[in-house]
Amino acid sequence: MQLGYSLCPNDTFIFYALTHGKVDAPVDIEEVLQDVETLNRWAMQGRLPLTKISYAAYGHLRDEYVALRAGGALGRGVGPLLIAKEPRQLAGARIAHPGGHTTAFLLLSLLLRGTDFQPLQMRYDRIMAAVAGGEADVGLIIHESRFTYRQHGLLKLLDLGEWWESQTGLPLPLGAILARRDLGGEVLRGLNDAVRASLEYAYAHPEEPREYIRRYASELSDEVSEAHIRTYVNEYSLDVSAEGERAVAELLARGEKAGLLPRSDAALFCC
């Protein structure tokens, strides 16, 4: 079975053991690494049976896919950042963003609802250079960019994670591991257990995945990669928890209320 996830250190850390035969799984797993917006688009096409996805994209797929409890990215202090070369208003700005189905763009759309701005979609790792070079006025950055934007001479305008937490009091849901609902309960439970076991293995053997992480994060220093993992891999990655479930439900409900996501009564988590 193909499993799609990003090249970012948090995902390669979590899934190293699962894709290298270090833990048991109910089926053979084949890795497929892509940026998150590509995975979002592929999920819309039903291309992969098991995949990392933005929670915003999950809002469009709840009838076909279900989220595993393990392996996701959710927490406090993990939010996307709005950055620019100098302080400025967001109204009327050309805002570079990492994709229309990302949680980052859903948060931006909720924040700026009723405000005119010009969205410019591009791969997440091009955004800082686009802002620094004047191609965009503002950048909406995710992943490791939150640790490196100052190196590009950029400053933070707003932390959308802090905004979300101030609005809801809940942690911010970023991404989940989705599996096709038609795989059935037994396989879904086995996959969830395997993903959790893979993360537990990485915690127990933190040096072992290091070369695998470096392979796909070759432009990042070990220090940035480790900071990335500490930020995005946490207790919610082992199990989303009741609080995490409330956060996901709140994000999707706000998207529905704003007319940005379709309604669905399907259960959010499988097991």
N, C-alpha and C positions, 0 to 999 in steps of 0.2 A: 504494500500500500504506500502510495506517495504521501509524504508529509511536507507541506510548504511552510517555510519560515524565513525570517529576514537574515541578512548577513551581519546584523548587529550583535555585539558581544553578549547581550542578555539572552538572545535566542540560541546562539551557538553554545553558550554555557549550559543552558537548560537541556538542550537536545543532543548534546555530544554523546552521552551514554546510550541513549535510545537508538541513535543512528550508527553506533559503533559496536552493537551487540553486547553491551555491558549489563543490560537489564532485560528481563523477560518482557515480551509483548505478545498480544494475542494473534498478531500477524507480522509478517516481515515488513520492515519500514525502510523506505527509500527517501533520502533527503532531496528536496528541491528548494534551493535558496534563491530568493528574489527580494527586491525592495517591497515595502509594505503596500504601496498603492498598486503595484502589479498583482500582488496576491489578492488584494481587494477586488480588482477587476476579474481575475480568474475565478474567484468565488462567485461572482455574479453570473458567470458562465457555467458554474458547476464543474469546473475543470478538475479540481482536486478533492478527494474524499475527506482529507484531513489537512487543516491549514490554519496558520496564524492569520488573524484578520483584525482590522480596526473595529472597535465596538460600534462606531457609527455605521460601518458597512454591514455589521450584523443586523442592524435595524431593518435592513432591506431583505434579509435572508432567513428570518426566524422560522418560516414554514418548511424550509428545505434543510437547514442546518441547526445543530444544537451546540452550545458551548460546553466544553469540558470544565470541570472545576479547577483543574491544575493547569499550570503552564502559561497563564496569562500575565498581563502587565497592568497593575492597578495599585494605586497608593497615594501617598501625600508627598508633596515636593517633587512631583514627577511631570508637571504640566508643560505643555508647549509654551514657547516664549515668542512674543512679538518684539522684533529688534529693528533698529534703524541706525543711520549714521549720526543723527542728531535728534533731539526731542521734536515731536511733531504730532499733529492730530491724525487720527485714522480715517476720518471722513474724507472721501475723495482720493485716498491714497491708492497707489498701485501696490497691491499686497501679494508677494510671492508666497505660494503655499504648496504643501507636499502632495495634494490630491483631494479631489472633491468628496471621496468616500472615507477620508481619514477622520479620526476623532478630533484632531486639531482643527480641521476645517469646520466640523459641526460646531465646536465651541466658538470659533470665530463668528460663524453665522448667527449663533444665539446671542453673542455679545453685541454684534453690529446689526441686529435685525432692524430694518427700517432705515439704515444708514447706507448711503451710496459709497461704494468702493469698487476698485477694479481688481478682480482676482486674476492672478497669473500663476497657472499651475506649472510646476517643474519638479524634477527629481529632488528629493529632500537635501541631498548633498551638494546641490548647485545654488541653494537659496542664499547662503551668506555671501558668496561671490557676486551674485546678482545684485544684492543690496549694496555691497561695497563698490561695485562698478557702476551704479546708477541705473541699472536695468529695471530695478524695482525700488519703491520708496521705503517699503516696510517688508520684513521677512517674518514668516511664521515658521519657526524652527522646531524640530523634534530630534529624538535620539541623542547622539553624542554632541550635536551642535550646541546644546545648552552648556557644554563645558569649554567650548572653543571659540565662541562668537567674539569675545574680546580681542582675540588674536587678529581678527579682521578689522579692528578699529570700530567695532559696532557697540551700541549700548542697548540695554533692555528698556522697552517701553512698558510692557505688561507681562506678567506671568499668568497665563490662562488657568493654570492649576490653582494658584492662589485665588483667582476670581471665582472658580468653581467651588472651592472649599468655603469661601465667604458666603456664597449664595446658598449652599446646601448643607454645609457641615459634614459632608461625606468625602471619602477618598475619591480620586479621579480614575474612572475606568478608561484605559487606553486601548488595550488589545486583548483578544481571547484566542484560544485554540478551538476551532469549530470542527465538528465531524458531521457527516451526513446522517440525518435521522434514520434513514432506511438501513443503516448498518445493524440496527437492533440493540437492545439493552445489554446483552452479554458482551458484545464486542465493544460497545461504548464504555462500559465499566472497565473492561480490560485495558482499553486505551488510556483512560483517565489514570488508572493505577500505574501504567507504564510511564506516563509523562511525569507523574509525581515521583516515581522511583528514579527516573533519570535525573531529576533535580536533586534528589537526596544523594545520589551518587556523586554529583558534581560538588555538593557541599562537603561530602566526606573525602573527596580526592581533588581539591581545588587546583592542583598543579597539572593534573592529567589533561584537562581540556585546553591548556594554554596555547599549544601550537595550533590547534584547530581554530581557536578564537583569532589568533594572529593571522592565519591564512586569509580570513575574510575581512579583517579589520587592519589591513597592512599599513594604512595611512595613519593609524592611531597609535599613540604610545601605550605601553603597558599600563601606565598610570591612568590614562583616560579610559582605557578599556575596563580597568578595575573599578573606577568611579562609576562608569556606566552600569556595570553589573550590580554594584551596591545600591544604585538608585532605582533600577527597574526590576530587580529580582528581590523579592521579600516574602513575608509570610502569606501574602495574597497569591503568590505564585504557586505555593504548595496547595492551597485551598482558598477559593475566592471568599469564603466565609459568608455569614448572614449579612454582615455590614456591606461587604462587597456586592452581594446580590441586590441590596437596596440601592447601592450607588448605580449599578447598571440599569436597574429598572427606572431610576430617576432620570438618568441621561436619556434613555430611549423615550420616556414619557414626555420629556421636554422637547425632544425632537419631533415627536408626534404632534404635540400641541402647537408647535410653530409651523406645522405643515411641511417639515423637512424629512420626515420618515413616515412610512405607512404603518397603520395599526396592525397589531397581531396579538392573538391570545395564546400563542404557543409558549410552553414552558421555556425559560431561558437557559437552564442548566440541566444536564442529562442525569447526574448521578451524585 
